[in-house]
Amino acid sequence: MSIRSLLLSATVALSALATPAAAEVVGEVGVDWVGNDIIVEAVTDPKIKGITCHVTYFDRSIIDRLSKGNWFEDPSNNSIACRQTGPIEIGDIDLSKEGEEVFREGMSLIWKQLVVNRIYDKANDTLIYLIHSRQVVDGSAKMAISTVPLFGQPVNWAKGKP
């Protein structure tokens, strides 16, 4: 079991928070000789069928943690790409400017989380997925977005198109 898996398990156990969507590791790329990796996960939106987001993040090795300190935290570097992967069916989603959280994963023992939010841009008929790190003390300015345009696509809205 990797240190990241241990930290994630501990975070879930301590915070008792449920993850809104599940992620599946689909890739793991080694980046150096000390065992640091870039992890690629596929995340499906729990309220929208037919869209898959691929999220990447940095997973620090035990050697890196021992040599540089900061044992309980991974960096806030991450990226996201979302695409249509099937017929789009949109359930009851939050249409506010804040959108809603789609995915959350611990990046430290307690204090830092990787978060994906979904926002619907009604004027441009587009879904926006924002990935960022949420921290208790210092927020991070590192973020990325991916968009899925709905214009011209056959989309089934459960509650009718807004």
N, C-alpha and C positions, 0 to 999 in steps of 0.2 A: 504494500500500500504506500503510495507516495505521500510526501509531507503535505502536499496540497489537499489530498483526499482526507488526511487526518485533520487538517485545519478546517476543512469544510464540514466534516462530521462534528467537530467540536463547536463550530459556530452554530450549526443547526440545533445541536443539543442545548447550548447555552441560551440561545435567543428564542427557541421554540417557535420560530416563524416558518410558515409553510411557503415553499417556492411556488409562485403563480404558474410557471410553466416548467416542464422538464427539459433538460438538455442531454444530448447524446454526443459523446466524444467521437468525432469522425476523423480526426487527424492529430498527430503529435510530432512536431519537428524539433530535433535537437539543434541548438544554436551555438554550443561551445563545449569544451572538454570537461567542464565541471558539472554538466548534467542539466543546465537550464534548458527549458523547452518552451516552444510556442504551442499552445493547445488550440485546436479548432473544434467548436461544438456546433451542432445543428439544434436550433431552438424553433419549435413551432408555436405560433400564437394560439393560446387556448380559446380565444373567442373568434378567431378568423381561420377558417379552413382554407387550405390552398396557398398559404404563404409560409416559407421557411426562411429563417434568418441564420446566417453563419457568423458566429462570434469568435474572435480570437483574443487571447490574453497570454501574458507571460507567466510561466510557472517556475519559480526559483527552486534550485536544487538544495539539498542539505549542505553540500560543500559551500555553496554561495552564501547560505544563511550563516554558517559557522564563521566564514572568513570576513563577512561584511556586517554581521550583526543584524538587527532588525528581524529577528527570528520569525515573527508571527505575521508577516505581511508580504504580499506580492505587489509589484508596481502597478500603477493605475493605467499603464499603456494597454489599449484595447482597440479593436475595430469591429465593424459590423457590415454585412452585406445581406440584403433581403430581396427575395425574388418570388415570383409566382411559381408554384410547383404543382398546381392542380387547379380545379375549378374553385373560384373564390366564393365563400359563403361567410357573410359577416353577421355575427350574433349581436347581442346587446352590448355595444361598446360605449365607453365614455367619450362624448363628443366635445368636451370642454377644451380650452386652450392648453390646459395642463396634461390632458390625455390620461393614460393610465399605465401602471406598471405591468409589464408582460412577463418579465423574468428578473430574478434576483439570485446572486450567488456570492457567498462569502469570499473575500480576498484577504482576510486577516482573521485572527482568532475571534475578535468581537467587533472591532471598530470600523471596518471597511467592507463595502459591498459593491459588486459589479451589478449595474442595473440597466435594464432595457425598458424604455417607455415607448408607447405607441400614441401618436397624435394624428387625428384626421384633419387634413386640410381641405375643408369643404369647397372653397373657392377654386381649387385646382384639382379636386376629386382625386386626392393622393393620400396614401397612408405614409406617415413618417415614423421611422424607428430611430430613436436616440439612445446611444449607449454612453454611459458615464459611470464614474465612481462616486459613491456616496460615503462620506466619512463623518463621524460624529463631531470631530474638532475642526479640521481643515478640509473644506471641499476641494475637489480637483477641477482644474480647468481643462483637463484632457477629456475629449469627447469625440464622437463621430456619429454621423447619421447615414441612413439609407432610406430611399423612398421607393414605394411601389405605386406607380400610377394606375388608377382604376378607369380612366377615360377610355372609352371604346371597348372595355372588357365586359363580358357577361358576368355581372356580379349579382348574387342573391343576398339581399339584405333581409334579415329575419324580421325586423320591425319597419321595413320600408326605407327607401333611401331618404336621408335627411335633406 
